Amino acid sequence: MEFRAEEVLEKIKKKELATVRRNPHTVPYLAINGVYEDLSGERIGWWTNGFWGGILWQMYHLTKEDCFKTAAEELEKKMDAALHNARCMDHDSGFRWLPTAVANWRLTGNPESYNRGTIAADNLAGRFNLNGSFIRAWNDENGVNRAGWAIIDCMMNLPLLYWASEVQKDPRYKAVAMKHADMAMKNFIRQDGSSNHILCFDPENGELLQALGGQGYKEGSAWTRGQGWALYGFTLSYLHTKEARYLETAKKVADYFVSKIPESGLIPVDFDQPENVDFEDSTAAAIAACGLIELGKICREDAESTADGRKYMDAALQILSALDEKRADYDEARDGILSHCSAQYHAEDHNLWFVYADYYYIEAVMKLTGDELFIW
């Protein structure tokens, strides 16, 4: 399959321009029958709400169309309701405020956006548990004490701390991020390069108590979105720190992921799901493609890793070609691009249209064309 990134980006640009004009005030999560649902109200704290902002800022960076900027600024202000609500604040501050407030600040220098990003980073750093060196994931819910829970997804939130450390010239944020990354490297990543999803620690003494299957097929399996978070997350930690151990871990995870890509290029929900199950997750595919492209660029700069760089880039192109040809909808009258997204293996519906799948698909394409606003 040949992937023509410039042609795909042109289709994306036209689609997203039509979409934002149709949805100037929407905070989308899912597209249902081609129409975005709106999480502007009580669900403004939902973990994915920053990704629409990411799409808007990427498109504004590309096109300079004011409709993208206006919608992104409105979304950012709406999310203040989450930023001021302790119950909404958890490990996903990076997902919420890197593609919104921090992206805004990078492009415009808006001091209010800088303030939001700093508050979010402070809150994320404050979730660090010295007993076990991990950032706590979720808050308690329905009477379940989750003080000792950590998840692989948090690797993608660490760049908020790296950003705060850089702009404030304060090493504390980076230190917290690296402590968590080191913990994840030791405890989440298995010998074969696959990753656990959820780990439960004793919050009092840091003892590792249990690994949970989480959103995957079962305990000990390889939930593909988690593999994507690990692949891209360790790559980003290397980019921000230049610590070789993070690059080695990213390559270990990438090698596992690449070895499991089906001939079709379409990524299953879990690499260990039964052979007679055909559940897919286009979200995992798009996230992994971003990580593979970034990792491929790094490896190609090192003469000894050139072959690895080609391998990772070829895998990313295989995934993106499959998404473009089989799972992408460029109809400008419909919201959402990627079909066959899945929240978790044991969900009822495995053909959802998530805004964050679209974000990573767009980011991956823009990495290839050289038009990306680097958000992480």
PEDA-V582835 format. One record per backbone hydrogen bond with DSSP energy under -1.0 kcal/mol. NH is the residue of the N-H (numbers start at 0). CO is the residue of the C=O. If there is no record, write none. Layout:
# PEDA-V582835
NH,CO / NH,CO
This chain:
# PEDA-V582835
4,2 / 7,3 / 8,4 / 9,5 / 10,6 / 11,7 / 12,8 / 13,9 / 14,10 / 15,11 / 16,12 / 17,13 / 18,14 / 19,15 / 20,16 / 21,17 / 22,18 / 30,352 / 31,34 / 34,31 / 36,29 / 38,26 / 43,40 / 45,42 / 48,45 / 50,47 / 53,49 / 54,50 / 55,51 / 56,52 / 57,53 / 58,54 / 59,55 / 60,56 / 61,57 / 62,58 / 63,59 / 67,64 / 69,65 / 70,66 / 71,67 / 72,68 / 73,69 / 74,70 / 75,71 / 76,72 / 77,73 / 78,74 / 79,76 / 80,77 / 82,78 / 83,79 / 84,81 / 87,84 / 88,84 / 90,136 / 95,91 / 96,92 / 97,93 / 101,96 / 102,97 / 103,99 / 104,100 / 105,101 / 106,102 / 107,103 / 108,104 / 113,109 / 114,110 / 115,111 / 116,112 / 117,113 / 118,114 / 119,115 / 120,116 / 121,117 / 122,118 / 123,119 / 124,120 / 125,121 / 126,123 / 127,124 / 128,133 / 131,129 / 133,128 / 135,126 / 136,148 / 140,143 / 143,140 / 148,145 / 149,198 / 151,196 / 153,150 / 154,151 / 155,152 / 156,153 / 157,153 / 159,156 / 160,157 / 161,157 / 162,158 / 163,159 / 164,160 / 165,161 / 166,162 / 167,163 / 169,164 / 174,170 / 175,171 / 176,172 / 177,173 / 178,174 / 179,175 / 180,176 / 181,177 / 182,178 / 183,179 / 184,180 / 185,181 / 186,182 / 187,183 / 188,183 / 189,193 / 192,189 / 195,187 / 197,211 / 198,149 / 199,209 / 200,147 / 201,206 / 205,201 / 208,199 / 209,199 / 211,197 / 215,212 / 220,217 / 223,268 / 226,222 / 227,223 / 228,224 / 229,225 / 230,226 / 231,227 / 232,228 / 233,229 / 234,230 / 235,231 / 236,232 / 237,233 / 238,234 / 239,235 / 240,236 / 241,237 / 245,242 / 246,242 / 247,243 / 248,244 / 249,245 / 250,246 / 251,247 / 252,248 / 253,249 / 254,250 / 255,251 / 256,252 / 257,253 / 258,254 / 259,256 / 260,257 / 264,261 / 268,278 / 270,221 / 272,269 / 276,273 / 280,266 / 281,339 / 284,280 / 285,281 / 286,282 / 287,283 / 288,284 / 289,285 / 290,286 / 291,287 / 292,288 / 293,289 / 294,290 / 295,291 / 296,292 / 297,293 / 298,294 / 299,295 / 301,298 / 304,301 / 308,304 / 309,305 / 310,306 / 311,307 / 312,308 / 313,309 / 314,310 / 315,311 / 316,312 / 317,313 / 318,314 / 319,315 / 320,316 / 321,317 / 322,318 / 323,319 / 324,320 / 325,321 / 326,322 / 328,336 / 333,330 / 334,33 / 338,326 / 340,351 / 344,214 / 346,343 / 351,340 / 354,28 / 357,353 / 358,354 / 359,355 / 360,356 / 361,357 / 362,358 / 363,359 / 364,360 / 365,361 / 366,362 / 367,363 / 368,364 / 369,365 / 370,365 / 371,365
